[in-house]
Amino acid sequence: MVDLIVNFDTLHQLYRAYMPFIHPAGLFVTTTESHFLGQEMRIGYRLPGSTGINEFLGVVVWINPLGASGGRPAGVGVKIMSEAQEHKQRIENLLSRELASGDLTCTM
């Protein structure tokens, strides 16, 4: 059972949610539901241009509360635990040109 599902309609949305500073990788998921650090979650996500949903088991490592500074959205950063290298490669292949961007993300 998936706890949260996120659809990335554009590469910019995916860029803002990707957390490359989490080893091996992480994704930020916008939500107003309460979560806690260390909480295990199953996340489903759909990449831009894809019809399939990718799933992973992860752990909450970041929390943006409602009213977070910098206008960042409420939600959680989830460290990818299952098949992490596959998810990381899939995401980074799509974001190859975006990763050097200085644009703000949902977390930093």
BAKOL-280207 format. One record per residue: residue in three letters; chain; x, y, z of N, C-alpha, C, O in turn. Coordinates in steps of 0.1 Angstrom, whole numbers. Layout:
<nodes>
code, unit, n_east, n_north, n_up, ca_east, ca_north, ca_up, c_east, c_north, c_up, o_east, o_north, o_up
ALA, A, X, Y, Z, X, Y, Z, X, Y, Z, X, Y, Z
...
</nodes>
This chain:
<nodes>
code, unit, n_east, n_north, n_up, ca_east, ca_north, ca_up, c_east, c_north, c_up, o_east, o_north, o_up
MET, A, 8, -12, 0, 0, 0, 0, 9, 12, 0, 18, 13, 8
VAL, A, 6, 22, -9, 13, 34, -10, 8, 45, 0, -5, 47, 0
ASP, A, 17, 51, 7, 12, 61, 17, 10, 75, 10, 0, 81, 13
LEU, A, 18, 78, 1, 17, 91, -6, 20, 89, -21, 29, 81, -24
ILE, A, 13, 96, -30, 16, 95, -44, 18, 110, -49, 10, 119, -45
VAL, A, 28, 111, -57, 31, 125, -62, 33, 123, -78, 39, 114, -82
ASN, A, 27, 133, -85, 28, 133, -99, 37, 145, -103, 34, 157, -99
PHE, A, 48, 143, -110, 56, 154, -114, 53, 156, -129, 56, 148, -138
ASP, A, 46, 167, -132, 41, 170, -145, 52, 176, -154, 52, 175, -166
THR, A, 61, 183, -147, 72, 190, -154, 86, 186, -148, 87, 182, -137
LEU, A, 96, 188, -156, 110, 186, -151, 113, 196, -140, 120, 193, -130
HIS, A, 107, 208, -141, 109, 218, -130, 104, 214, -117, 110, 215, -106
GLN, A, 92, 208, -117, 86, 202, -105, 95, 191, -99, 97, 191, -87
LEU, A, 100, 182, -107, 109, 172, -103, 122, 177, -97, 126, 173, -87
TYR, A, 127, 187, -104, 140, 194, -99, 137, 199, -85, 146, 198, -76
ARG, A, 126, 206, -83, 123, 213, -70, 122, 202, -59, 124, 205, -47
ALA, A, 118, 190, -63, 115, 180, -53, 127, 170, -50, 128, 164, -40
TYR, A, 136, 170, -60, 147, 160, -59, 157, 165, -48, 160, 177, -47
MET, A, 162, 156, -40, 171, 159, -29, 184, 151, -31, 187, 141, -25
PRO, A, 193, 156, -40, 206, 149, -43, 215, 149, -31, 225, 141, -31
PHE, A, 213, 158, -21, 222, 159, -10, 219, 148, 1, 226, 146, 10
ILE, A, 208, 140, -1, 205, 129, 7, 212, 117, 0, 210, 114, -12
HIS, A, 219, 109, 8, 226, 97, 2, 218, 85, 4, 214, 82, 15
PRO, A, 215, 77, -6, 219, 79, -20, 210, 89, -28, 214, 95, -37
ALA, A, 197, 91, -23, 189, 101, -30, 176, 103, -21, 173, 94, -13
GLY, A, 169, 113, -24, 156, 116, -17, 147, 124, -26, 151, 131, -35
LEU, A, 134, 123, -22, 124, 131, -29, 116, 139, -19, 112, 133, -8
PHE, A, 112, 151, -22, 103, 159, -13, 89, 157, -18, 86, 158, -30
VAL, A, 80, 154, -9, 66, 152, -12, 58, 162, -5, 58, 163, 7
THR, A, 50, 170, -13, 42, 180, -7, 30, 173, 0, 23, 165, -6
THR, A, 27, 177, 13, 16, 172, 20, 14, 180, 32, 23, 186, 38
THR, A, 1, 181, 36, -2, 188, 49, -5, 178, 60, -8, 182, 71
GLU, A, -3, 165, 57, -5, 155, 68, 7, 155, 77, 18, 159, 73
SER, A, 5, 152, 90, 15, 151, 99, 24, 139, 98, 19, 128, 96
HIS, A, 37, 141, 98, 47, 130, 97, 58, 133, 107, 59, 144, 111
PHE, A, 66, 123, 110, 77, 125, 119, 90, 120, 113, 90, 110, 105
LEU, A, 101, 125, 118, 114, 121, 113, 116, 106, 117, 113, 102, 128
GLY, A, 121, 99, 108, 123, 84, 110, 112, 76, 106, 113, 63, 106
GLN, A, 101, 82, 102, 89, 74, 98, 91, 67, 85, 96, 73, 76
GLU, A, 88, 54, 84, 89, 47, 72, 76, 50, 64, 65, 50, 69
MET, A, 78, 51, 51, 67, 54, 41, 69, 47, 28, 81, 44, 24
ARG, A, 58, 44, 22, 59, 39, 8, 54, 50, -1, 43, 55, 1
ILE, A, 62, 54, -10, 60, 66, -19, 58, 61, -33, 65, 52, -38
GLY, A, 48, 66, -40, 46, 63, -54, 48, 77, -61, 43, 87, -57
TYR, A, 55, 76, -73, 57, 89, -80, 57, 86, -95, 61, 75, -100
ARG, A, 51, 96, -102, 51, 95, -117, 60, 106, -123, 58, 118, -119
LEU, A, 69, 102, -131, 78, 111, -138, 72, 118, -149, 62, 113, -155
PRO, A, 77, 130, -153, 72, 138, -165, 72, 129, -177, 82, 123, -180
GLY, A, 61, 129, -185, 60, 121, -197, 58, 106, -195, 59, 99, -205
SER, A, 56, 102, -183, 55, 88, -181, 40, 85, -176, 34, 93, -170
THR, A, 36, 73, -179, 22, 69, -175, 23, 59, -163, 13, 57, -156
GLY, A, 35, 53, -161, 37, 44, -150, 40, 51, -137, 46, 62, -136
ILE, A, 37, 44, -126, 41, 49, -113, 52, 41, -107, 52, 28, -107
ASN, A, 62, 47, -102, 74, 41, -96, 71, 42, -81, 66, 51, -76
GLU, A, 75, 31, -74, 73, 31, -59, 86, 28, -52, 95, 21, -57
PHE, A, 88, 33, -40, 99, 30, -32, 95, 30, -17, 86, 37, -13
LEU, A, 103, 23, -9, 101, 24, 5, 112, 34, 10, 123, 34, 5
GLY, A, 108, 43, 19, 117, 54, 23, 115, 57, 38, 106, 52, 44
VAL, A, 123, 67, 42, 123, 72, 56, 122, 87, 56, 130, 93, 48
VAL, A, 114, 93, 64, 113, 107, 64, 126, 113, 71, 129, 109, 82
VAL, A, 133, 122, 64, 145, 128, 68, 144, 143, 69, 154, 150, 73
TRP, A, 133, 149, 64, 132, 163, 63, 117, 167, 64, 109, 160, 59
ILE, A, 114, 177, 72, 100, 182, 73, 100, 197, 71, 107, 204, 77
ASN, A, 91, 201, 62, 88, 215, 60, 74, 217, 66, 64, 211, 61
PRO, A, 73, 224, 77, 59, 226, 83, 51, 236, 75, 57, 243, 67
LEU, A, 39, 237, 78, 30, 247, 72, 37, 261, 76, 41, 263, 87
GLY, A, 37, 270, 66, 43, 283, 69, 59, 283, 69, 65, 292, 75
ALA, A, 65, 273, 63, 79, 272, 62, 85, 285, 56, 79, 292, 48
SER, A, 98, 288, 60, 104, 301, 55, 106, 300, 40, 107, 289, 34
GLY, A, 108, 311, 34, 110, 312, 20, 99, 308, 11, 101, 305, -1
GLY, A, 87, 307, 16, 75, 302, 8, 76, 288, 4, 69, 284, -6
ARG, A, 84, 280, 11, 85, 266, 7, 72, 259, 11, 66, 262, 21
PRO, A, 68, 249, 3, 56, 242, 6, 57, 232, 18, 68, 227, 21
ALA, A, 46, 230, 24, 46, 220, 35, 48, 206, 29, 42, 203, 19
GLY, A, 55, 198, 36, 57, 184, 32, 69, 177, 38, 74, 182, 48
VAL, A, 73, 166, 33, 83, 158, 38, 93, 154, 28, 90, 151, 16
GLY, A, 106, 153, 32, 117, 148, 24, 118, 133, 28, 120, 130, 39
VAL, A, 118, 124, 18, 119, 110, 21, 131, 104, 14, 133, 105, 2
LYS, A, 140, 98, 22, 152, 92, 18, 148, 79, 11, 140, 71, 17
ILE, A, 152, 76, -1, 149, 64, -9, 157, 53, -3, 169, 53, -3
MET, A, 150, 42, 2, 157, 31, 8, 157, 19, -1, 167, 11, -2
SER, A, 146, 16, -9, 145, 4, -17, 149, 7, -31, 144, 17, -37
GLU, A, 158, -1, -37, 162, 1, -51, 167, 15, -54, 164, 21, -64
ALA, A, 174, 21, -44, 177, 35, -44, 185, 39, -57, 182, 50, -63
GLN, A, 195, 31, -61, 203, 35, -72, 195, 35, -85, 197, 44, -94
GLU, A, 185, 26, -86, 177, 26, -98, 168, 39, -99, 167, 45, -109
HIS, A, 162, 43, -87, 154, 55, -87, 163, 67, -90, 159, 76, -97
LYS, A, 175, 68, -83, 184, 79, -85, 188, 81, -100, 187, 92, -105
GLN, A, 191, 70, -106, 196, 70, -120, 184, 75, -129, 186, 83, -138
ARG, A, 172, 69, -126, 160, 73, -135, 158, 88, -133, 155, 95, -143
ILE, A, 158, 93, -121, 156, 108, -119, 167, 116, -125, 164, 126, -131
GLU, A, 179, 113, -122, 190, 121, -126, 192, 121, -141, 197, 131, -147
ASN, A, 188, 110, -148, 188, 110, -163, 179, 121, -168, 182, 128, -178
LEU, A, 167, 122, -162, 158, 132, -167, 163, 146, -163, 160, 156, -171
LEU, A, 170, 148, -152, 174, 161, -147, 188, 165, -151, 193, 174, -145
SER, A, 194, 157, -160, 208, 159, -163, 212, 174, -165, 223, 178, -161
ARG, A, 203, 182, -172, 206, 196, -175, 202, 205, -163, 207, 216, -162
GLU, A, 193, 200, -155, 188, 209, -144, 196, 209, -132, 196, 218, -124
LEU, A, 204, 198, -129, 211, 196, -116, 221, 207, -113, 223, 210, -101
ALA, A, 226, 214, -123, 236, 225, -121, 229, 238, -119, 235, 248, -117
SER, A, 215, 238, -119, 208, 250, -118, 209, 256, -104, 211, 249, -94
GLY, A, 208, 269, -103, 208, 276, -90, 194, 279, -85, 192, 286, -75
ASP, A, 184, 274, -92, 170, 276, -88, 167, 271, -74, 173, 261, -70
LEU, A, 158, 277, -67, 154, 273, -54, 147, 259, -55, 140, 257, -65
THR, A, 148, 251, -45, 141, 239, -44, 131, 239, -33, 130, 249, -26
CYS, A, 124, 229, -31, 114, 228, -20, 121, 227, -6, 114, 229, 4
THR, A, 134, 224, -6, 141, 222, 7, 152, 231, 9, 154, 236, 21
MET, A, 160, 235, -1, 171, 243, 2, 172, 254, -9, 182, 262, -9
</nodes>
